[in-house]
């Protein structure tokens, strides 16, 4: 396997890690409107991801940085062609981080309510837009012979990509509901489990249509295996949730995300960004990659840094592993 193939796999792993981890905290953000009945319960939900949400975003920074260094042509075409959606995602992530930090800085109800609304919308929009973006990457976009995107914003809003956005939004919200059931106590835990059932069924329908569509257009034997794993894991997650096995439900919903993202990258390879105008103009792991020397240096850096990051994040989750409930929220906090 050539180094550019290795880095394609590593970038797929980074995006998978990002969607697994950021997926449930996007879901928690959406659930502040769908699940929480009052502001105390909103605080409970926010506290479940308070110690970890910023660490989860490290995976996005790593994925973007790795793409820039390993596949500069892919990075340039992607970020120029998808400029407006990616800018909107970036703005949402900035406002979302500010909202988490500033919500409790003042006691006024309107102040805190405004930041809670910001958390909801800046969780919902990226969860949808990431699906739209990756749907377009897999489907193919208008790239010319100079590897430049020549389409417009409306070309990105096609039925396949919009369905991809609905899948990621529903899947992340389901993932968040399962995480809420795993991390909370009392009535909010029971309601999270009940809500997860409905969200899981909706996700199953949307995901099955999207993955079958992907398989029909771009799939092969390997992507079919990933499709089957994703569907089986999602059904098993719904079943585990109904039996009150929150740990298993969360692991299986995470496996659903892992298998679905794996299917997208398997459908994509050896392309990194197909051209819908001419197959010969597609960006591939070969024509979009950096030099072998650059990839070699990056590989050594990844070998050293990646285990450190994973150990630190694992330690963080272990430290903040206990469940919380409304009884743990001090009156002054809301």
Number of C-alpha atoms within 10 A of each C-alpha: 5 9 20 22 15 14 20 23 16 17 21 19 18 20 22 24 22 19 25 23 22 27 27 27 30 27 26 32 27 26 24 22 16 14 19 18 11 10 15 19 20 20 21 25 28 21 18 23 24 15 14 17 18 15 15 21 17 17 22 18 14 17 20 15 15 21 21 17 16 26 26 17 22 24 21 17 20 19 15 14 21 19 13 12 19 18 12 15 20 14 13 20 19 12 18 22 15 14 20 20 12 13 22 17 11 12 12 11 12 10 14 19 13 12 20 23 17 21 27 21 19 25 28 23 19 24 28 22 22 21 21 25 21 19 24 22 22 24 21 20 22 21 23 17 12 9 19 19 19 14 14 12 12 7 12 22 16 15 11 19 25 18 20 27 25 21 26 27 26 24 28 32 30 33 32 29 33 37 28 33 28 25 22 22 18 12 12 20 23 15 15 24 26 16 19 26 19 13 20 25 16 15 22 21 12 18 25 16 16 20 24 14 13 22 18 11 12 16 19 13 11 12 23 19 13 21 26 17 17 28 20 15 22 26 18 17 30 27 17 20 27 15 12 14 17 22 17 19 29 25 17 25 31 27 20 28 24 22 22 23 23 23 25 24 24 22 22 20 17 16 23 25 29 24 24 15 15 12 12 12 19 26 23 21 24 16 17 22 26 19 14 13 10 13 20 14 10 15 17 10 11 15 10 10 11 11 11 12 14 11 10 12 16 11 12 14 13 10 10 15 12 12 15 20 20 18 11 11 15 9 9 7 12 17
